[in-house]
Amino acid sequence: MKITYDKEADAMYIRLLEGQYQCRVVRLTDDIALDFAAGEKLVGIEILGASRLFEKPEVPVIELKDVLAKVAPA
């Protein structure tokens, strides 16, 4: 997962899947859109006007709960 913030556009993007995908965009609101790849895989979430929703969108607070770390073999 990768989270980016474009200060000029005031847009945050939460990328859930790496790689290139042909996506179908589903707008939940004027400010929130979901990007779906084939098979209805959720690729990412776009949030416009992020500074209205997050205190510091350039440094979002992230809480991981009940997540197991994936360790690469040595």
C-alpha positions as CSV (number, residue, x, y, z in Angstrom):
1,M,0.0,0.0,0.0
2,K,1.2,3.5,-0.8
3,I,-0.3,6.8,0.2
4,T,0.6,10.0,-1.8
5,Y,-0.5,13.6,-1.4
6,D,-0.4,16.3,-4.1
7,K,-0.4,19.6,-2.3
8,E,-1.1,21.6,-5.4
9,A,-4.2,19.5,-6.3
10,D,-5.0,19.0,-2.6
11,A,-5.6,15.3,-3.5
12,M,-4.6,12.1,-1.6
13,Y,-4.3,8.8,-3.3
14,I,-4.3,5.5,-1.5
15,R,-2.9,2.8,-3.8
16,L,-3.8,-0.7,-2.6
17,L,-2.3,-2.7,-5.5
18,E,1.0,-2.1,-7.3
19,G,1.4,-2.2,-11.0
20,Q,-0.4,-0.9,-14.1
21,Y,-4.2,-1.5,-14.3
22,Q,-7.0,-0.4,-16.7
23,C,-9.4,0.9,-14.1
24,R,-13.1,1.7,-13.9
25,V,-13.8,4.7,-11.7
26,V,-16.7,4.7,-9.3
27,R,-17.5,8.1,-7.7
28,L,-18.9,7.8,-4.1
29,T,-19.1,11.6,-3.7
30,D,-17.7,14.6,-5.6
31,D,-14.5,14.2,-3.5
32,I,-14.1,10.4,-3.3
33,A,-13.5,8.0,-6.1
34,L,-12.7,4.3,-6.2
35,D,-10.5,2.7,-8.9
36,F,-11.5,-0.9,-9.8
37,A,-9.5,-3.2,-12.1
38,A,-10.8,-6.3,-13.8
39,G,-12.4,-8.8,-11.4
40,E,-13.6,-5.9,-9.3
41,K,-10.2,-5.6,-7.6
42,L,-9.9,-2.3,-5.7
43,V,-6.7,-0.6,-6.9
44,G,-7.0,2.7,-5.2
45,I,-8.9,5.5,-3.5
46,E,-8.7,9.1,-4.6
47,I,-9.7,11.8,-2.1
48,L,-10.0,15.4,-3.4
49,G,-10.0,18.3,-0.9
50,A,-7.8,16.2,1.5
51,S,-6.8,19.2,3.6
52,R,-10.5,19.6,4.6
53,L,-10.6,15.9,5.8
54,F,-7.1,15.4,7.4
55,E,-5.3,17.7,9.8
56,K,-2.0,17.1,7.9
57,P,-2.7,15.3,4.6
58,E,1.0,15.4,3.7
59,V,1.8,13.3,6.8
60,P,-1.4,11.2,7.5
61,V,-1.7,9.3,10.7
62,I,-1.8,5.6,9.9
63,E,-2.9,2.9,12.3
64,L,-2.4,-0.7,11.4
65,K,-4.3,-3.1,13.6
66,D,-4.2,-6.9,13.5
67,V,-1.9,-6.9,10.5
68,L,0.6,-9.6,10.1
69,A,4.0,-8.6,8.6
70,K,5.0,-10.5,5.5
71,V,8.7,-11.4,5.7
72,A,10.6,-12.1,2.5
73,P,12.6,-15.4,2.5
74,A,16.3,-14.9,3.2
